[in-house]
Amino acid sequence: MTLPNLDINRLNAFAQQMVKEKHTAVGFPCNQNVHLADFYHWYAVSGLADTAMNNVGDPRKPSLYTLNTHEFENEVIDFFAPLYGFSPENAWGIVTNGGTDGNNHGIYFGVNALRSQSEIKPLLYVSEDAHYSVKRLCDLQGLEMKQIPANVRGEIEIDAFEQSLDPERPALIVIALGTTFKGGIDNQDAIADVLEKVRPVAIYRHVDAALFGGYLPFTEHAHLVSHHLRHFDSIAVSGHKFFGFDEPLGLFITTNKILSRQNSIRVSYLNDSVPTISCSRSALSPLKFWWQIHKTGIDGYRKQSELILKNAVYLKQRLDAIGYPAWKNHMSNTVYFKRPGEWIMKKWSLAPSEDIRLGGMLAHDTVMRHEGKHTIDRFIEDLQQDRSDVTCTEAGPF
Ligand SMILES: Cc1ncc(COP(=O)(O)O)c(C=O)c1O
């Protein structure tokens, strides 16, 4: 069989289309302000683009497969650990392949940590508005789950949580720090009060901060993502959301104490140390993260955080000004509103949802760095156009 020639024209047309579409992709939390051309240039000329590296194994342990970027992965974790309130000497973490991978580790590490304290099977508690990956992972890991209703802002209902909490069984709580659709932030103080009151036999808290965990450490609300202040056991953050990478990646950080409670599966060719769920792991992602940290720095991330939060406020103000039903939670870059017409949904890659309490069909815009004021103004113009179309139709056949 002869293979067709590599059709570069087809590839170029595809690339052109993607680059065009990214400017109006505002409904999914992928930061399109990606700047990795210089990294990829270096990567190619250094010879690494023609080298098979792999971060298999525990990055903190010497690896028998030496073609890895563990040293850079550790530096990425060392950079972020204090930002999430972990003391560097007590923190353990990895660069994941995305938010779901981070949640998978959080839930799996949680089950093992709880098992070391009690033989009773744990119950997992999570709000109905939390990301579906938590439900999928529960299913995958054979866990019993209690889904707790969320209020109209997308935050876990504390009274319902208290009523569901079983004191006889270990509790694995997944805290949503920025729900996918509404950007609801679960109230960690209230959750802590309930735990203190009900006192389940053992407790593990995993924070899913896929999007908000990217920017909150660089704001005045950093305390919300602090292990030291909030006492959660692990945290998962996506890299391709706030930080702006070209492909999925993320962070999972926990403590050495939690790590020490994991099932230690002995694999001699991996130096007897495999705490990670996946065997092979990307060596490229940690390198890209390391590159970005050095190019951006804390000040750079701070400015980026300020910008998206300011622009989210601007979007909400513009929607209010035209009387368009819209909502935005405090500390959130996510604005949700009455669902517009199909052409707007498509043109702006908007994500749909529904909430009867807010009138039914909704859509949202997650304001990332590529959505500046100019783009927001164009979006509002489209919404106004959409509304006048609707008004014409509603006006009837005159
Ligand atoms: C709150 C939340 N958690 C987890 C995820 C899953 O992250 P990923 O797509 O990186 O696997 C998402 C994705 O949108 C999310 O919004």
The ligand as an SDF file (V2000), in Angstrom:
LIG
                    3D

 16 16  0  0  0  0  0  0  0  0999 V2000
  -13.5580   22.7270   37.6280 C   0  0  0  0  0  0  0  0  0  0  0  0
  -12.9170   21.8000   36.6350 C   0  0  0  0  0  0  0  0  0  0  0  0
  -12.2760   20.7100   37.0850 N   0  0  0  0  0  0  0  0  0  0  0  0
  -11.6680   19.8500   36.2420 C   0  0  0  0  0  0  0  0  0  0  0  0
  -11.6950   20.0650   34.8880 C   0  0  0  0  0  0  0  0  0  0  0  0
  -11.0310   19.0750   33.9830 C   0  0  0  0  0  0  0  0  0  0  0  0
   -9.8230   19.6080   33.5690 O   0  0  0  0  0  0  0  0  0  0  0  0
   -9.0940   19.0570   32.2640 P   0  0  0  0  0  0  0  0  0  0  0  0
   -9.9680   19.4090   31.1130 O   0  0  0  0  0  0  0  0  0  0  0  0
   -7.7950   19.7870   32.2980 O   0  0  0  0  0  0  0  0  0  0  0  0
   -8.9360   17.5910   32.4150 O   0  0  0  0  0  0  0  0  0  0  0  0
  -12.3500   21.1950   34.3690 C   0  0  0  0  0  0  0  0  0  0  0  0
  -12.3880   21.4490   32.9180 C   0  0  0  0  0  0  0  0  0  0  0  0
  -12.9850   22.3500   32.4100 O   0  0  0  0  0  0  0  0  0  0  0  0
  -12.9800   22.0770   35.2680 C   0  0  0  0  0  0  0  0  0  0  0  0
  -13.6450   23.1520   34.8370 O   0  0  0  0  0  0  0  0  0  0  0  0
  1  2  1  0
  2  3  1  0
  2 15  2  0
  3  4  2  0
  4  5  1  0
  5  6  1  0
  5 12  2  0
  6  7  1  0
  7  8  1  0
  8  9  2  0
  8 10  1  0
  8 11  1  0
 12 13  1  0
 12 15  1  0
 13 14  2  0
 15 16  1  0
M  END
$$$$
